[in-house]
Amino acid sequence: MRFDAIVIGGGLVGAAIAYGLARAGMKPALVDEGDVAYRASRGNFGLVWVQSKGLGFPHYQRWTRRSAEEWPGLAAELLARTGIVVGHERPGGVHLCLGEAEFAERRARMERMRAEAGNFGFDYRMLGHDEVAELLPGIGPSVVGASYTGYDGHANSLNLLHALHRGFVALGGAYLPNRTVAEAAAAPHDFRVDDLAAPVVVLAAGLGNARLAPLFGLSAPVEPQRGQILVTERTARILEMPTTTVRQTLEDGIMIGDSQEDVGFDTGQRPAVMAAMARRAVLSFPWLAELQVVRAWAALRVMPPDGVPIYDRSERFPGAFTANCHSGVTLAGAHANLFAPMVAAGALDADMTPFSARRFDVPQAA
Ligand SMILES: Cc1cc2nc3c(=O)[nH]c(=O)nc-3n(C[C@H](O)[C@H](O)[C@H](O)COP(=O)(O)OP(=O)(O)OC[C@H]3O[C@@H](n4cnc5c(N)ncnc54)[C@H](O)[C@@H]3O)c2cc1C
């Protein structure tokens, strides 16, 4: 079967890129391992988040901002094409600080973000307790303040995944599930993956990219990082704005998240971590203590060594690309609307160079 492109991995990253390629007029195949895979796209927190992304890496800060700008258009387009509401809202967002030390640390972080943004600008405000209370009713006395930016938002990431898949197929793309890619034959602009052939291949297999990349002259040294999430029963609409760790979903449950653990490929849950998350959430919003937790899960982030996305085009096998990131919801706008057109044009823009995995090729000190 011949295609214009083969995208390996049908999670948020692969689906967004495949959708963008199909919209650019290509005939892509989207190959996915299926339910046996580790899938961050099915277990994330749903933030379209800008304010803390890219500290120390101004190119990542800009890329995230550009993606957030693309989001409203993508959400509207997916609704028109598929009828699926991805629930994107961009009311701004806050990071709550419990105690003066957290507040001071956050202020310093945000100030550094602004300094690194340079001419691009970075508008943030540090809010005191009373200002936060005006935005988010029912905050607890432990909330000293918060950082706020208007760039932030959230969405229903499962609906997004569904819409990207449905839109991709509506545009003529071929979705090929339950295929685990283990081998491939690579030559410049000539790639064979099982019975599929194409002049372009995009590796977007999440944690699977680490093993696949060398087959295509690429490197994707991503590692798993576990995150756990709790969801409460539905409640009255209270939170009009997401925070980094607590947000009210489209369906009116409250999601509590953002734990980080290095436990390899273990997707189990740890009660101690769940308790710590719940405790912080209740300190932030004491009324949460009245709600029942109805669901909880763990999922693995796709984490590059420095936390910054890896995008590359293979020098050895032109036509092969890779995309890896731990913010696949946030970056969906960029992947569909900015990255996919670069792949379709055959080369990554010059400002993508800092994202190359070549940044890890530092010679060992003698
Ligand atoms: C707890 C948690 C909270 C998060 N919160 C947020 C958030 O609030 N905002 C945000 O922007 N991001 C968030 N993320 C990150 C986001 O979910 C990921 O960046 C994103 O889902 C990564 O998508 P992906 O397509 O690269 O990987 P995956 O979702 O893992 O998909 C990879 C796909 O590749 C396929 N695959 C793997 N190997 C092969 C193979 N050999 N052959 C064929 N197919 C293969 C698999 O079947 C899978 O479907 C969170 C993640 C976690 C775990």
The ligand as an SDF file (V2000), in Angstrom:
LIG
                    3D

 53 58  0  0  0  0  0  0  0  0999 V2000
   -0.9140   12.4120   33.9840 C   0  0  0  0  0  0  0  0  0  0  0  0
   -0.6330   13.2260   32.7580 C   0  0  0  0  0  0  0  0  0  0  0  0
   -1.0850   14.5340   32.6980 C   0  0  0  0  0  0  0  0  0  0  0  0
   -0.8360   15.3080   31.5500 C   0  0  0  0  0  0  0  0  0  0  0  0
   -1.3660   16.5580   31.4750 N   0  0  0  0  0  0  0  0  0  0  0  0
   -1.1890   17.2930   30.3540 C   0  0  0  0  0  0  0  0  0  0  0  0
   -1.7800   18.5660   30.2380 C   0  0  0  0  0  0  0  0  0  0  0  0
   -2.4960   19.0280   31.1310 O   0  0  0  0  0  0  0  0  0  0  0  0
   -1.5500   19.2860   29.1110 N   0  0  0  0  0  0  0  0  0  0  0  0
   -0.7520   18.8090   28.1130 C   0  0  0  0  0  0  0  0  0  0  0  0
   -0.5290   19.5160   27.1340 O   0  0  0  0  0  0  0  0  0  0  0  0
   -0.2030   17.5840   28.1730 N   0  0  0  0  0  0  0  0  0  0  0  0
   -0.4160   16.8130   29.2680 C   0  0  0  0  0  0  0  0  0  0  0  0
    0.1210   15.5600   29.3530 N   0  0  0  0  0  0  0  0  0  0  0  0
    0.9760   15.0940   28.2590 C   0  0  0  0  0  0  0  0  0  0  0  0
    0.2280   14.6080   27.0530 C   0  0  0  0  0  0  0  0  0  0  0  0
   -0.7880   13.7160   27.4160 O   0  0  0  0  0  0  0  0  0  0  0  0
    1.2550   13.9510   26.1380 C   0  0  0  0  0  0  0  0  0  0  0  0
    2.2480   14.8820   25.7730 O   0  0  0  0  0  0  0  0  0  0  0  0
    0.6730   13.4320   24.8840 C   0  0  0  0  0  0  0  0  0  0  0  0
   -0.4480   12.6410   25.1260 O   0  0  0  0  0  0  0  0  0  0  0  0
    1.7080   12.6270   24.1480 C   0  0  0  0  0  0  0  0  0  0  0  0
    1.0900   12.1160   23.0040 O   0  0  0  0  0  0  0  0  0  0  0  0
    1.8320   11.1020   22.0770 P   0  0  0  0  0  0  0  0  0  0  0  0
    0.9570   10.9340   20.9160 O   0  0  0  0  0  0  0  0  0  0  0  0
    3.2440   11.5340   21.8740 O   0  0  0  0  0  0  0  0  0  0  0  0
    1.9660    9.7800   22.9620 O   0  0  0  0  0  0  0  0  0  0  0  0
    0.8770    8.6420   23.3480 P   0  0  0  0  0  0  0  0  0  0  0  0
   -0.3920    9.1910   23.8050 O   0  0  0  0  0  0  0  0  0  0  0  0
    1.6000    7.7460   24.3090 O   0  0  0  0  0  0  0  0  0  0  0  0
    0.6190    7.9150   21.9990 O   0  0  0  0  0  0  0  0  0  0  0  0
    1.5980    7.1760   21.3610 C   0  0  0  0  0  0  0  0  0  0  0  0
    0.8920    6.2370   20.4230 C   0  0  0  0  0  0  0  0  0  0  0  0
    1.9040    5.5580   19.6890 O   0  0  0  0  0  0  0  0  0  0  0  0
    1.5020    4.2190   19.5230 C   0  0  0  0  0  0  0  0  0  0  0  0
    2.6990    3.4000   19.4160 N   0  0  0  0  0  0  0  0  0  0  0  0
    3.6950    3.2710   20.3160 C   0  0  0  0  0  0  0  0  0  0  0  0
    4.6390    2.4460   19.8630 N   0  0  0  0  0  0  0  0  0  0  0  0
    4.2250    2.0200   18.6530 C   0  0  0  0  0  0  0  0  0  0  0  0
    4.7510    1.1420   17.6830 C   0  0  0  0  0  0  0  0  0  0  0  0
    5.9320    0.5250   17.8670 N   0  0  0  0  0  0  0  0  0  0  0  0
    4.0420    0.9120   16.5550 N   0  0  0  0  0  0  0  0  0  0  0  0
    2.8550    1.5170   16.3540 C   0  0  0  0  0  0  0  0  0  0  0  0
    2.3040    2.3870   17.2260 N   0  0  0  0  0  0  0  0  0  0  0  0
    2.9940    2.6280   18.3660 C   0  0  0  0  0  0  0  0  0  0  0  0
    0.6550    3.8700   20.7230 C   0  0  0  0  0  0  0  0  0  0  0  0
   -0.3380    2.9340   20.3550 O   0  0  0  0  0  0  0  0  0  0  0  0
    0.0390    5.2050   21.1230 C   0  0  0  0  0  0  0  0  0  0  0  0
   -1.2900    5.3230   20.6850 O   0  0  0  0  0  0  0  0  0  0  0  0
   -0.1030   14.7640   30.4680 C   0  0  0  0  0  0  0  0  0  0  0  0
    0.3370   13.4420   30.5360 C   0  0  0  0  0  0  0  0  0  0  0  0
    0.0780   12.6750   31.6620 C   0  0  0  0  0  0  0  0  0  0  0  0
    0.5420   11.2660   31.6900 C   0  0  0  0  0  0  0  0  0  0  0  0
  1  2  1  0
  2  3  1  0
  2 52  2  0
  3  4  2  0
  4  5  1  0
  4 50  1  0
  5  6  2  0
  6  7  1  0
  6 13  1  0
  7  8  2  0
  7  9  1  0
  9 10  1  0
 10 11  2  0
 10 12  1  0
 12 13  2  0
 13 14  1  0
 14 15  1  0
 14 50  1  0
 15 16  1  0
 16 17  1  0
 16 18  1  0
 18 19  1  0
 18 20  1  0
 20 21  1  0
 20 22  1  0
 22 23  1  0
 23 24  1  0
 24 25  2  0
 24 26  1  0
 24 27  1  0
 27 28  1  0
 28 29  2  0
 28 30  1  0
 28 31  1  0
 31 32  1  0
 32 33  1  0
 33 34  1  0
 33 48  1  0
 34 35  1  0
 35 36  1  0
 35 46  1  0
 36 37  1  0
 36 45  1  0
 37 38  2  0
 38 39  1  0
 39 40  1  0
 39 45  2  0
 40 41  1  0
 40 42  2  0
 42 43  1  0
 43 44  2  0
 44 45  1  0
 46 47  1  0
 46 48  1  0
 48 49  1  0
 50 51  2  0
 51 52  1  0
 52 53  1  0
M  END
$$$$
